[in-house]
Amino acid sequence: MTSFGGPFLHTWDSLSAYQAPDWFRDAKFGIFVHWGPYSVPAFGNEWYARNMYRPGKPEFEHHRQTYGPQSQFGFKDFIPLLTGEKFDPDEWATLFRAAGAQYVVPVAQHHDGFAMYRSELNPWNAAVMGPKRDVIGELSRAVRDRSMVFGVSWHRAELWWFLNGGMTFDSDVRSGKYASLYGPAQPQEMPPSKQFLEEWALHTIELIDAYEPQLLYFDWWIHRPAYQPYLPRLAAHYYNRLAAAGLGSVLTYKDGAFPEGTAVADVERGSSAVLRPEPWQACTSIARNAWCHVEGQDYKSSKELVGTLVDVVSKSGCLLLNVGPKADGSIVAEEAERLASIGAWLATNGEAIYASRPWTVYGEGPTRMADGGFSEFNQQEYGPADFRFTTRDEHLYVIGLAAPENGRMEIRSLGADLAIYQGRIQRIELLGHTHEWEPVCLEFEQRADVLSVRLPETWETGHQKEIPLPALKITPAA
């Protein structure tokens, strides 16, 4: 495996010099896309390929009742049904750009072994089966044409064991005929073989070299010891390959797979309880119950999604928000509507988000913050006393995480006698509130223990009715 030449050697010492590029530090908001054969049954979640082979799971019984025995209709048989006749990469990219996204990360291959890109190494790929289109290639062009950054998500490591349930009863996984799709289907406790690891590395390099993704998202199983010798070599190859192309690269990881400072940490379905010193990423989905399209989705509100974005950004992070297209390639109205709402809020308040940097403290408020992966399921609802802070140049931005009470924002961190905010306040503006194109200065009172700001009576209009999260711009006195 070559490191392609360039600034990095394949050692952790060399890789510790990595710095996240400015595009990522400034982007703040990206779109994740889960689309694959698991979108066809639209049942359970994106782990349908695994659970349909596990007796006792709802997917197992649903599959038998809907499609027949797994020996006659296996996961492979969903591939021709992934028709993608409504897949329009330009339409997707236009929607994502209108949502305010700065980068887009589709799943190039999920745990099930089916590649959504043209591959010389994997015969089970979307260019020759299913939609018969190079989904990753087409989307990469559409995204880049709209001045967004393109990345990919990579989950092949889990293929070692993902389909192992099919080895426990009469199924098409047992036949061995489809091993190039279903993988070794080994027990999860069994360390991956050298052959599997070498093939995994070659598939990873093929993806990197073919599409030059500026964000490479690794899923969780690579933290296992068997992968450790390969990770610095792959990281060096990736960073050097993108550097040679003049592109800033971001490699994200979970569960401590990479040493701190050599790549960017990702937190799945959660956030951070503290302000982190280095850029990081939170990934979550518009729906609570699945990443791919399924029937009966439990969708989050637009207000909750923007609140998550604001919280993550205040702590040095970027939010990667997932959508799940249907098998035909269309994005359902509920998801498109939420993206449009987020885009409308960002069109008014993006000054407090894009290219911002954290303040001395990330925020204030009584609501207890959950921490770490999957912590969003334990997160309490924000109230009117919960605020988040960001900065840009000399300005401080204060974003409310809930509608203010009685039209006032009471910000205790900005009390005159507190040492957190130095200097006097010259003026305070509400983003999006202007008169004849000029910002309107708000009435405020900076008492010893609190900054009290009165909002205009008309502030909660338009999209603010749906997402009543006001953003203040504070300018200090000269």
PyMOL commands that set and color helices and strands:
alter all, ss='L'
color gray80, all
select helices_A, chain A and resi 12-15+22-27+37-39+48-51+58-66+75-81+89-98+135-145+156-160+164-167+179-182+194-211+220-223+225-227+231-244+302-314+333-352+375-378+412-414+462-465
alter helices_A, ss='H'
color red, helices_A
select strands_A, chain A and resi 29-33+103-109+149-154+215-218+250-253+264-268+280-285+317-323+363-364+387-392+395-400+408-411+425-435+438-441+444-446+451-454+471-476
alter strands_A, ss='S'
color yellow, strands_A
deselect
rebuild
show_as cartoon
